[in-house]
Amino acid sequence: MNPRSKLIAIKIIHTLVWLFFNVVIFYMLYAVLVNKIDKWLWIGYGLFVLEGLTLLVFKFFCPLTVIARKYSNSNKANFDIYLPHWLAKYNKPVYTTILVIIIIIHIYQVLK
């Protein structure tokens, strides 16, 4: 497999992982908005804790990004994933904000 093919494979896998986490986070948002506090919400929290720990270990880079760097010299934010540049660039702040909103709503639901 040549470097270009390896980068394409990484981009596909990275995009699929990103899509999976989108399903998780938007389910979590839905669950707290309708006050459906179930095991899937807690599994979502667990997945995001694992993701956060993984990012800490890899100095705030996705491990797939670290691997993709071996096959590209690009400085673009989306060199390793099939996302628009602006979304790849601001992915962490956007989704961290959504997660904080989920946590705030969940705390509100528990306290009311």
C-alpha distances in whole Angstrom, upper triangle without the diagonal:
4,7,8,6,6,10,11,10,12,15,15,16,18,20,21,22,24,25,26,28,30,31,32,34,36,37,38,40,42,43,45,46,48,48,46,46,44,41,38,39,40,36,35,37,35,32,32,34,31,29,31,31,27,28,31,28,26,28,28,25,22,20,17,18,18,15,14,16,14,12,15,18,20,23,23,24,22,19,17,19,20,24,26,27,30,29,26,28,31,29,31,35,35,34,36,39,38,38,41,43,42,43,46,47,47,49,51,51,52,55,57
4,6,5,6,9,10,11,12,14,16,17,18,20,21,23,24,26,27,29,30,32,33,35,36,38,39,41,42,44,45,47,48,49,47,47,45,43,40,41,41,37,36,38,36,33,33,35,32,29,32,32,28,28,30,28,25,28,28,24,22,20,17,18,18,14,13,14,12,9,12,15,17,21,21,22,20,17,16,18,19,23,25,25,28,28,25,27,30,29,30,34,34,33,35,38,38,38,41,43,42,44,47,47,47,49,52,52,53,55,57
4,5,5,6,9,10,10,12,14,15,16,18,20,21,22,24,26,27,28,30,31,32,34,36,37,38,40,42,43,45,46,47,46,45,43,41,38,39,39,36,34,35,34,31,31,32,29,27,29,29,25,25,27,26,22,24,24,20,19,17,14,14,14,11,9,11,8,5,8,12,13,17,17,19,17,13,13,15,17,20,22,22,25,25,22,24,27,26,27,30,31,30,32,35,35,35,38,40,40,41,44,45,45,47,49,49,50,53,55
4,5,5,6,9,10,11,12,14,15,16,18,20,21,22,24,26,27,29,30,31,33,35,36,37,39,40,42,43,45,46,44,44,43,41,38,38,39,35,34,35,34,30,30,32,30,27,29,30,26,25,28,27,23,25,25,21,19,18,15,15,16,13,10,12,11,7,8,12,12,16,16,17,15,12,11,13,14,18,20,19,23,23,20,22,25,24,26,29,29,29,31,34,34,34,37,39,39,40,43,44,44,46,48,48,50,52,54
4,5,5,6,9,10,11,12,14,15,17,18,20,21,23,24,26,27,29,30,32,33,35,36,37,39,41,42,44,45,43,42,41,39,36,36,37,34,32,34,33,29,30,31,29,26,29,29,25,25,28,27,24,26,25,22,19,18,15,15,16,13,11,14,12,9,11,15,16,19,18,19,16,13,12,14,14,18,20,21,24,24,21,23,26,25,27,30,30,29,31,34,34,34,37,38,38,40,42,43,43,45,48,48,49,51,53
4,5,5,6,9,10,11,12,14,15,16,18,20,21,23,24,26,27,28,30,32,33,34,36,37,39,40,42,43,41,40,39,37,34,34,35,31,30,31,30,26,27,29,26,23,26,26,22,22,25,23,20,23,22,19,16,15,11,12,13,10,8,11,10,7,10,14,15,18,18,18,16,13,11,12,14,18,20,20,24,23,20,22,25,23,24,28,28,27,29,32,32,32,35,37,36,37,40,41,41,43,46,46,46,49,51
4,5,5,6,9,10,10,12,14,15,16,18,20,21,22,24,26,27,28,30,31,32,34,36,37,38,40,41,40,39,38,36,33,33,34,31,29,30,29,25,25,27,25,22,24,25,21,20,23,22,19,21,20,16,14,13,10,10,11,9,6,9,9,6,7,11,11,14,14,14,12,9,7,9,11,14,17,17,20,19,16,18,21,20,22,25,25,24,27,29,29,29,32,34,34,35,38,39,39,41,43,44,45,47,49
4,5,5,6,9,10,10,12,14,15,16,18,20,21,23,24,26,27,29,30,31,33,34,36,37,39,40,38,38,37,35,32,32,33,30,28,30,29,25,26,28,25,23,25,26,22,22,25,25,21,23,22,18,16,15,12,12,14,12,9,12,12,10,11,14,14,16,15,15,12,10,8,9,9,13,16,16,20,19,16,19,22,20,22,25,25,24,27,29,29,29,32,34,33,35,38,38,38,41,43,43,44,47,48
4,5,5,6,8,10,11,12,14,15,17,19,20,21,23,24,26,27,29,30,32,33,35,36,38,39,37,36,35,33,29,30,31,28,26,28,27,23,24,26,23,21,24,24,21,21,24,23,20,23,22,18,15,14,10,12,14,11,9,13,13,11,13,16,16,19,18,17,14,12,10,10,11,15,18,19,22,20,17,20,23,20,22,26,25,24,26,29,28,28,32,33,32,34,37,37,37,40,42,42,43,46,47
4,5,5,6,8,10,10,12,14,15,16,18,20,21,22,24,26,27,28,30,31,33,34,36,37,35,34,33,31,28,28,29,26,24,25,24,21,21,23,20,18,20,21,17,17,21,20,17,19,18,14,12,10,7,8,10,8,7,10,11,10,11,15,14,16,15,14,12,10,7,8,10,13,16,17,20,18,15,18,20,18,19,23,22,21,23,26,26,26,29,30,30,31,34,35,35,37,39,39,40,43,45
4,6,5,6,9,10,10,12,14,15,16,18,20,21,22,24,25,27,28,30,31,33,34,36,34,34,33,31,27,28,29,26,23,25,25,21,21,23,21,18,20,22,18,18,21,21,18,20,18,15,12,12,8,9,12,11,8,11,13,11,11,14,13,15,13,12,9,8,5,4,6,9,13,13,16,15,12,15,17,15,17,21,20,19,22,24,24,24,27,29,28,30,33,33,33,36,38,38,39,42,43
4,5,5,6,9,10,11,12,14,15,17,19,20,21,23,24,26,27,29,31,32,33,34,32,32,31,29,26,27,28,24,22,25,24,20,21,23,21,19,21,23,20,20,23,23,20,22,20,17,14,14,11,12,15,13,11,15,16,14,15,18,17,19,17,15,12,11,9,7,7,11,14,16,18,16,14,18,19,17,19,22,21,20,23,25,24,24,28,29,28,30,33,33,33,36,38,37,39,42,43
4,5,5,6,9,10,11,12,14,15,17,18,20,21,23,24,26,27,29,30,32,33,31,30,29,27,23,24,25,22,20,22,21,17,18,20,18,16,19,20,17,17,21,20,18,20,19,15,12,12,8,11,13,12,11,15,16,15,16,19,18,20,18,16,13,13,10,8,10,12,16,17,20,17,15,18,19,17,18,22,21,19,21,24,23,23,26,28,26,28,31,32,31,34,36,36,37,39,41
4,5,5,6,9,10,11,12,14,15,16,18,20,21,22,24,26,27,28,30,31,29,29,28,26,23,23,24,21,18,20,20,16,16,18,16,13,16,18,14,14,18,18,15,17,15,12,9,10,7,8,11,11,10,13,15,14,15,18,16,17,15,13,10,11,7,6,8,10,14,14,16,14,11,15,16,13,14,18,17,16,18,21,20,20,23,25,24,26,29,29,29,31,34,34,35,37,39
4,5,5,6,9,10,10,12,14,15,16,18,20,21,22,24,26,27,29,30,28,28,27,26,22,22,24,21,18,21,21,17,17,20,18,15,18,20,17,17,20,21,19,20,18,15,12,13,10,11,15,14,13,16,18,17,17,19,17,18,16,13,10,11,9,5,6,8,11,13,15,12,10,14,15,12,14,18,16,15,18,20,19,19,23,24,23,25,28,28,28,31,33,33,34,37,38
4,5,5,6,9,10,11,12,14,15,17,18,20,21,22,25,26,27,28,26,26,25,23,20,20,22,19,17,19,19,15,16,19,17,15,18,20,17,18,21,22,20,22,19,17,13,14,12,14,17,16,15,18,20,19,20,23,21,22,19,17,14,15,12,9,9,11,15,17,18,15,14,17,18,15,16,20,18,16,19,21,19,20,23,24,23,25,28,28,27,30,32,32,33,36,37
4,5,5,6,9,10,11,12,14,15,17,18,20,21,23,24,26,27,25,24,23,21,18,18,19,16,14,16,16,12,12,15,13,11,14,16,14,14,18,18,17,19,16,14,11,12,10,12,15,15,15,18,20,19,20,22,21,21,19,16,14,15,12,10,11,12,16,17,18,15,13,17,17,13,14,17,16,14,16,19,17,17,21,22,20,22,25,25,25,28,30,29,30,33,35
4,5,5,6,9,10,10,12,14,15,16,18,20,21,22,24,25,24,24,23,21,18,18,19,17,14,16,16,12,12,15,14,11,14,16,14,14,18,19,17,18,15,14,11,13,11,12,16,16,15,18,20,20,20,22,20,20,17,14,12,14,11,9,10,9,13,14,15,11,10,14,13,10,11,14,13,11,14,16,15,15,18,19,18,20,23,23,23,26,28,28,29,32,33
4,5,5,6,9,10,11,12,14,15,16,18,20,21,23,24,22,22,22,21,17,17,19,17,14,16,17,14,14,17,17,14,17,19,18,17,21,22,21,22,19,17,14,16,14,16,19,19,18,21,23,23,23,25,23,23,20,17,15,17,14,11,11,10,14,16,16,13,13,16,16,12,14,17,14,12,15,17,15,16,19,20,18,21,24,23,23,26,28,27,29,32,33
4,5,5,6,9,10,11,12,14,15,16,19,20,21,22,20,20,19,17,14,14,16,13,11,14,14,11,12,15,14,12,15,18,16,17,20,21,20,22,19,18,15,16,15,17,20,20,19,22,25,24,25,27,25,25,23,20,18,19,16,14,14,14,17,19,20,16,15,19,18,14,15,18,16,13,16,18,15,15,19,19,17,19,23,22,22,25,27,26,27,30,31
4,5,5,6,8,10,10,12,14,15,17,18,20,20,19,18,18,16,13,13,14,12,9,11,12,9,8,12,12,10,12,15,14,14,17,19,18,20,17,16,13,15,15,16,19,20,20,22,25,25,25,27,25,24,22,18,17,19,16,14,15,14,17,18,18,14,14,17,15,12,12,14,13,10,12,14,12,11,15,16,14,16,19,19,19,22,24,23,24,27,29
4,5,5,6,8,10,10,12,14,15,16,18,19,18,18,18,18,14,13,16,14,11,13,15,12,11,15,15,13,15,18,17,17,20,22,21,22,19,18,15,18,17,18,21,22,21,24,27,26,26,28,25,24,22,18,17,20,17,14,14,13,15,17,17,13,13,16,14,11,12,14,11,9,12,13,11,11,15,15,13,16,19,18,18,21,23,22,24,27,28
4,6,5,6,9,10,10,12,14,15,16,18,16,16,16,15,12,12,14,13,10,13,14,12,12,16,16,15,17,20,19,19,23,24,24,25,22,21,18,20,19,21,24,24,24,27,29,29,29,31,29,28,25,22,20,23,20,17,17,16,18,21,20,16,17,20,18,15,16,17,15,12,15,16,13,13,16,16,14,17,19,18,18,21,23,22,23,26,27
4,6,5,6,9,10,10,12,14,15,16,14,14,13,12,9,8,11,9,6,9,11,9,9,13,13,12,14,17,17,18,20,22,22,23,20,20,17,19,19,21,24,24,24,27,29,29,30,31,30,29,26,23,21,24,21,19,19,18,20,22,22,18,18,21,19,15,15,17,15,11,13,15,12,11,14,14,12,14,17,16,15,19,20,19,21,24,25
4,5,5,6,9,10,11,12,14,15,14,14,14,14,11,9,11,11,7,9,11,10,9,12,14,12,14,17,17,17,20,22,22,22,19,19,17,20,20,21,24,25,25,27,30,30,30,31,29,28,25,22,21,24,21,19,19,17,19,21,19,16,17,19,16,13,13,14,11,8,10,11,8,7,11,11,9,11,14,13,13,16,18,17,19,22,23
4,5,5,6,8,10,10,12,14,13,14,14,15,12,10,13,13,10,12,15,13,12,16,17,16,17,21,21,20,23,25,25,26,22,22,20,23,23,24,27,28,27,29,32,32,32,33,31,29,27,23,22,25,23,20,20,18,19,21,20,16,18,20,17,15,15,16,13,10,12,12,9,9,13,11,9,13,15,13,14,17,18,17,19,22,23
4,5,5,6,9,10,11,12,10,11,11,12,8,8,11,11,8,11,14,13,13,16,17,17,18,21,22,22,24,27,27,28,24,24,22,25,24,26,28,29,29,32,34,34,34,36,34,32,30,26,25,28,26,22,22,21,23,25,24,20,21,23,21,18,18,19,16,13,15,15,12,11,14,13,10,13,15,14,13,17,18,16,18,21,22
4,5,5,6,9,10,10,9,9,10,11,8,5,9,10,7,8,12,11,11,14,16,15,16,19,20,20,23,25,25,26,23,23,22,24,24,26,28,29,30,32,34,35,35,36,34,33,30,26,26,29,26,24,24,22,24,26,24,20,21,23,20,17,17,17,15,12,13,13,10,8,11,10,7,9,12,10,10,13,15,13,15,18,19
4,5,5,6,9,10,10,11,12,14,12,9,12,13,10,11,15,14,13,16,18,17,18,21,22,22,24,27,27,27,24,25,23,26,26,27,30,31,31,33,36,36,35,37,34,32,30,26,26,29,27,24,24,22,23,25,23,19,21,22,19,17,17,16,14,11,12,12,8,8,10,8,6,9,11,9,9,13,13,12,15,17,18
4,6,5,6,8,8,10,12,14,11,10,13,14,12,14,17,17,16,19,21,20,21,24,25,25,27,30,30,31,27,28,26,29,28,29,32,33,33,35,38,38,38,39,37,35,32,29,28,31,29,26,26,24,25,27,25,22,24,25,22,20,20,20,17,15,16,15,11,12,14,11,9,12,13,11,11,15,15,13,16,18,18
4,6,5,6,5,6,8,10,9,7,10,12,11,12,15,16,15,18,20,20,21,24,25,25,27,29,30,31,28,28,27,29,29,31,33,34,34,37,39,39,39,41,39,37,35,31,30,33,31,28,28,26,28,30,28,24,26,28,25,22,21,21,19,16,17,17,13,12,14,12,9,11,13,10,9,13,13,11,13,16,16
4,5,5,6,7,10,12,11,8,11,14,12,12,16,16,16,18,20,20,21,23,25,25,27,29,30,30,27,28,27,30,30,31,34,35,35,37,40,41,40,41,39,37,35,31,31,34,32,29,29,27,28,30,28,25,26,27,24,22,21,20,18,16,16,15,12,11,12,10,7,8,9,6,6,9,9,8,10,13,13
4,6,8,10,13,16,14,12,15,17,15,15,19,19,18,21,23,23,23,26,28,28,29,32,33,33,29,30,29,32,32,33,36,37,37,39,42,42,41,42,40,38,35,32,31,35,33,30,30,27,28,30,27,24,27,28,24,22,22,21,18,17,17,16,12,13,13,10,8,11,11,7,8,11,10,9,12,14,13
4,6,9,11,15,14,12,15,17,16,17,20,21,20,23,25,25,26,29,30,30,32,34,35,35,32,33,32,34,34,35,38,39,39,41,44,44,44,45,43,41,38,35,34,37,35,32,32,30,31,33,31,27,29,31,28,25,25,25,22,20,21,19,16,16,17,14,12,14,14,10,10,13,12,10,13,15,14
4,6,9,13,13,10,13,16,15,15,18,20,20,21,24,24,25,27,29,29,31,33,34,35,32,33,31,34,34,36,38,39,40,42,44,45,45,46,44,42,39,36,35,38,36,33,33,31,33,34,32,29,31,32,29,26,26,25,23,20,21,19,16,16,16,14,11,12,13,9,8,11,10,7,9,12,11
4,6,10,9,8,11,13,13,14,17,18,18,20,22,23,24,26,28,29,30,32,34,34,31,32,30,33,33,34,37,38,38,41,43,43,43,45,43,42,39,35,35,37,35,32,32,31,32,34,32,29,30,32,29,26,26,26,23,21,21,21,17,16,17,16,12,13,15,12,10,13,13,10,11,15,14
4,7,8,6,8,11,11,12,14,16,16,18,20,21,22,24,26,27,28,30,31,32,29,31,29,31,32,33,35,37,37,39,42,43,43,44,42,41,39,35,34,37,35,32,32,31,33,34,33,29,30,32,29,26,25,25,23,20,20,20,17,15,16,15,12,12,14,11,8,11,12,9,9,13,14
4,5,6,7,9,10,11,13,15,16,17,19,20,22,23,25,26,28,29,31,32,30,30,28,30,31,33,35,35,36,39,41,42,42,44,42,41,39,35,34,37,34,31,32,31,33,35,33,30,31,32,30,27,26,26,24,21,21,22,19,17,18,18,14,14,17,15,12,14,16,13,13,17,17
4,5,5,6,9,10,10,12,14,15,16,18,20,21,22,24,26,27,29,30,28,29,26,27,28,31,32,33,34,37,39,39,40,42,41,40,38,34,33,35,32,30,31,30,33,34,33,30,30,32,29,26,25,26,25,21,21,22,20,17,19,19,15,15,18,17,14,16,18,16,15,19,20
4,5,5,6,9,10,10,12,14,15,16,18,20,21,22,24,26,27,28,26,26,24,25,26,28,30,30,31,34,36,36,37,39,37,37,35,31,30,32,29,27,27,27,29,31,30,26,26,29,26,23,22,23,22,18,19,20,17,15,17,17,14,14,18,16,14,17,19,16,17,20,22
4,5,5,6,9,10,11,12,14,15,17,19,20,21,23,25,26,27,24,25,23,25,26,27,29,30,31,33,36,36,37,38,37,36,33,30,29,31,29,26,27,26,28,30,28,25,25,27,24,21,20,21,19,16,16,17,14,12,14,14,10,11,14,13,10,13,15,13,14,17,19
4,5,5,6,9,10,11,12,14,15,17,18,20,21,23,24,26,23,24,23,24,25,27,29,30,31,33,35,36,37,39,37,36,34,31,30,32,29,27,29,28,30,31,30,26,26,28,26,22,21,22,21,17,17,18,16,13,15,15,12,11,15,14,11,13,16,15,14,17,19
4,5,5,6,9,10,10,12,14,15,16,18,20,21,23,24,22,23,20,21,22,25,26,27,28,31,33,34,34,36,35,34,32,29,28,30,27,25,26,26,28,30,29,25,25,27,25,21,20,22,21,17,17,19,17,14,16,17,14,14,17,17,14,17,20,18,18,21,23
4,5,5,6,9,10,10,12,14,15,16,18,20,21,22,20,20,18,20,21,22,24,25,26,29,31,32,32,34,32,31,29,26,25,27,24,22,23,22,25,26,25,22,21,23,21,18,16,18,17,13,13,15,13,10,13,14,11,11,15,15,13,16,18,17,17,21,22
4,5,5,6,9,10,10,12,14,15,16,18,20,21,18,20,18,20,21,23,24,26,27,29,31,33,33,34,33,31,30,26,26,28,25,24,25,24,26,27,26,22,22,23,21,18,16,17,17,13,12,14,12,9,11,13,10,9,13,14,11,13,16,16,16,19,21
4,5,5,6,9,10,11,12,14,15,17,18,20,18,19,17,18,20,22,23,24,26,28,30,31,32,34,33,31,30,27,26,28,25,24,26,25,28,28,27,24,23,25,23,19,17,19,19,15,15,17,16,12,14,16,14,13,17,17,15,16,20,19,18,21,24
4,5,5,6,9,10,10,12,14,15,16,18,16,16,14,15,17,19,20,21,23,25,27,28,29,30,29,28,27,23,23,25,22,20,22,21,24,25,25,21,20,22,20,17,15,17,17,13,13,16,15,12,15,17,14,14,18,19,17,19,22,21,21,24,26
4,5,5,6,8,10,10,12,14,15,16,14,15,13,15,16,18,19,21,22,24,26,28,28,29,28,26,25,21,21,23,21,19,21,20,23,23,22,19,18,19,17,14,12,14,14,10,10,13,12,9,11,14,12,12,15,17,15,17,20,20,20,23,25
4,5,5,6,9,10,11,12,14,15,13,15,14,15,18,19,20,22,23,25,27,29,29,30,29,28,27,23,24,25,23,22,24,23,26,26,25,22,20,21,19,17,14,16,17,13,12,15,14,11,13,16,14,13,16,18,16,17,21,21,20,23,25
4,5,5,6,9,10,11,12,14,13,14,12,13,15,17,17,19,21,22,24,26,27,28,28,27,26,23,23,24,21,20,23,23,25,25,25,22,20,21,20,17,15,17,18,15,14,17,17,14,16,19,17,16,20,21,19,21,24,24,24,26,29
4,5,5,6,9,10,11,12,10,11,9,10,12,14,15,17,18,20,22,23,24,25,24,23,22,19,19,20,17,17,19,19,22,22,21,18,16,18,17,13,11,14,15,12,11,15,15,12,15,18,16,16,20,21,20,21,24,25,25,27,30
4,5,5,6,9,10,10,8,10,10,12,14,15,16,18,20,21,23,25,25,26,25,23,23,19,20,21,19,19,21,21,23,22,21,19,17,17,16,13,10,13,14,12,10,14,14,12,13,17,16,15,18,20,19,20,23,24,24,26,29
4,5,5,6,9,10,9,11,11,12,15,16,15,18,20,21,23,25,25,26,26,25,24,21,22,23,20,21,24,23,26,25,24,22,20,20,19,17,14,16,18,15,14,17,18,15,16,20,19,18,21,23,22,22,26,27,26,28,31
4,5,5,6,9,8,8,7,8,11,12,12,14,16,17,19,21,22,23,23,22,22,19,19,20,17,18,21,21,24,23,23,20,18,19,18,16,13,16,18,16,15,19,19,17,18,22,21,20,23,25,24,25,28,29,29,31,34
4,5,5,6,4,6,6,8,11,11,11,14,15,16,18,20,21,21,21,19,19,16,17,18,16,16,20,19,21,20,20,18,15,15,15,13,10,13,16,14,13,16,17,15,17,20,20,20,22,25,24,25,28,29,29,31,33
4,5,5,5,8,9,11,14,14,13,16,18,18,20,23,23,23,23,21,22,19,20,21,19,20,23,23,24,23,23,21,18,18,17,16,13,15,18,16,14,18,19,17,18,21,21,20,23,26,25,25,28,30,29,31,34
4,6,7,9,9,9,13,13,12,14,17,17,19,21,22,23,23,22,22,20,21,21,19,20,24,24,26,25,25,23,20,20,20,18,16,18,21,19,17,21,22,20,21,25,24,23,26,29,28,28,31,33,32,34,37
4,6,5,7,7,10,10,8,11,13,13,15,18,18,19,19,18,19,17,18,18,16,17,21,21,23,22,22,20,17,17,18,16,14,17,20,18,17,21,22,20,22,25,25,25,27,30,29,30,33,34,34,36,38
4,6,9,10,13,11,10,14,15,14,17,19,19,19,19,17,18,16,18,18,17,18,22,21,23,21,21,20,17,16,17,16,13,16,19,18,16,20,22,20,21,24,25,24,26,29,29,29,32,34,34,35,38
4,7,9,12,10,10,14,15,14,17,19,19,19,18,16,16,13,15,16,15,16,19,18,20,18,18,16,14,13,13,12,9,12,15,14,13,16,18,17,18,21,22,21,24,26,26,27,29,31,31,33,35
4,6,8,6,7,10,11,11,14,16,15,16,15,14,14,11,13,13,11,13,16,16,18,16,17,15,12,12,13,12,10,13,16,15,14,18,19,18,20,23,23,23,26,28,28,29,32,33,33,35,37
4,5,5,7,9,10,11,14,15,15,17,16,15,15,12,12,13,10,11,14,15,17,16,17,15,12,13,14,11,11,14,16,14,15,18,19,18,20,23,22,23,26,27,27,29,31,32,33,35,37
4,5,5,6,9,10,12,14,15,16,17,16,17,15,14,14,11,12,16,17,20,19,20,18,15,16,17,15,14,18,19,18,18,22,22,21,23,26,25,26,29,30,30,31,34,35,35,37,40
4,5,5,6,9,10,11,12,15,15,15,15,13,12,11,8,9,13,14,17,17,19,17,13,15,17,15,15,19,19,18,19,22,23,22,25,27,26,27,30,31,31,33,36,36,36,39,41
4,5,5,6,9,10,10,12,11,11,12,10,10,9,6,8,12,13,16,15,17,15,11,13,15,13,14,17,18,17,18,22,22,22,24,27,27,27,30,32,32,33,36,37,37,39,42
4,6,5,7,10,10,12,12,13,14,13,13,11,9,12,16,17,19,18,20,19,15,16,18,16,16,19,21,20,21,24,25,24,26,29,29,29,32,34,34,35,38,39,39,41,44
4,5,6,8,10,12,13,14,15,14,14,12,9,12,16,18,20,19,22,20,17,18,20,19,19,22,24,22,23,27,27,26,29,31,31,32,35,36,36,37,40,41,41,43,46
4,5,5,7,9,10,12,12,12,11,8,6,9,13,15,17,16,19,18,14,16,19,17,18,22,23,22,23,26,27,27,29,31,31,32,35,36,36,38,41,41,42,44,46
4,5,5,7,8,10,11,12,12,9,8,12,15,17,18,17,19,19,15,16,19,18,19,22,23,23,24,27,28,28,30,32,33,33,36,38,38,39,42,43,43,45,48
4,6,8,11,13,14,15,15,12,11,14,18,20,22,20,23,22,19,20,23,22,22,26,27,26,27,31,31,31,33,36,36,36,39,41,41,42,45,46,46,48,51
4,7,9,12,13,15,14,10,9,13,16,18,20,19,22,22,18,19,23,22,23,26,27,27,28,31,32,32,34,36,36,37,40,42,41,43,46,46,47,49,51
4,5,9,10,12,11,8,9,12,14,16,18,16,19,20,16,17,20,20,21,24,25,26,27,30,31,31,33,35,36,37,39,41,41,43,45,46,47,49,51
4,7,9,12,12,9,11,14,17,18,18,16,19,20,17,17,20,21,22,24,26,26,27,30,31,32,34,36,36,38,40,41,42,44,46,47,48,50,52
4,6,8,9,6,9,12,14,15,15,12,15,17,14,13,17,18,19,22,23,24,25,27,29,29,31,33,34,35,37,39,40,41,43,45,46,48,49
4,6,9,7,10,13,15,15,14,11,13,15,12,11,15,16,17,19,20,22,23,25,26,27,29,31,32,33,35,37,38,39,41,42,44,45,47
4,5,5,9,10,12,11,10,7,10,12,9,8,12,13,15,17,18,19,21,23,24,25,27,29,30,31,33,35,36,37,39,40,42,43,45
4,6,8,9,10,9,9,6,8,9,5,5,9,10,12,14,14,16,17,19,20,22,23,25,26,28,29,31,32,34,35,37,38,40,41
4,5,5,7,6,7,5,8,8,5,7,10,10,13,15,15,16,18,20,21,22,24,26,26,28,30,31,32,34,36,37,38,40,42
4,6,8,9,10,9,12,12,9,10,14,14,16,18,19,19,21,23,24,25,27,29,29,31,33,34,35,37,39,40,41,43,45
4,7,9,11,11,14,13,9,11,14,13,15,18,18,18,20,23,23,23,26,28,28,29,32,33,33,35,37,38,39,41,43
4,6,9,9,12,10,8,11,13,11,14,17,16,16,19,21,21,21,24,26,25,27,30,31,31,33,35,36,37,39,41
4,7,9,12,10,9,12,14,12,16,18,17,17,20,22,21,22,25,26,26,28,31,31,32,34,36,36,38,40,41
4,6,8,6,6,9,11,10,13,15,14,14,17,19,18,20,23,23,24,26,28,28,29,32,33,34,36,38,39
4,6,5,6,9,10,10,14,15,14,15,18,19,19,21,23,24,25,27,29,29,31,33,34,35,37,39,40
4,6,5,6,9,10,13,14,14,15,18,19,19,21,23,24,25,28,29,30,31,34,35,36,38,39,40
4,6,5,6,8,11,12,11,13,16,16,17,19,21,21,23,25,26,27,29,31,32,33,35,37,38
4,5,5,5,9,10,8,10,13,14,14,16,18,19,20,22,24,24,26,28,29,30,32,34,35
4,6,5,8,10,10,11,13,15,16,17,19,20,21,23,25,26,27,29,31,32,33,35,37
4,6,8,9,10,12,13,15,16,18,19,20,22,24,25,26,28,29,31,32,34,35,37
4,6,6,6,9,10,11,12,14,16,17,19,20,21,23,24,26,27,29,30,32,33
4,6,5,6,8,10,11,12,14,16,17,18,20,21,22,24,26,27,29,30,32
4,6,5,6,8,10,10,12,14,15,16,18,20,21,22,24,25,27,28,30
4,6,5,6,9,10,10,12,14,15,16,18,20,21,22,24,26,27,28
4,6,5,6,9,10,11,13,15,16,17,19,20,21,23,25,26,27
4,5,5,6,9,10,10,12,14,15,16,18,20,21,22,24,26
4,5,5,6,9,10,10,12,14,15,16,18,20,21,22,24
4,5,5,6,9,10,11,12,14,15,16,18,20,21,22
4,5,5,6,9,10,11,12,14,15,16,18,20,21
4,5,5,6,9,10,10,12,14,15,16,18,20
4,5,5,6,9,10,11,12,14,15,16,18
4,5,5,6,8,10,10,12,14,15,16
4,6,5,6,9,10,10,12,14,15
4,5,5,6,9,10,10,12,14
4,5,5,6,9,10,11,12
4,5,5,6,9,10,11
4,5,5,6,9,10
4,5,5,6,9
4,5,5,6
4,6,6
4,6
4
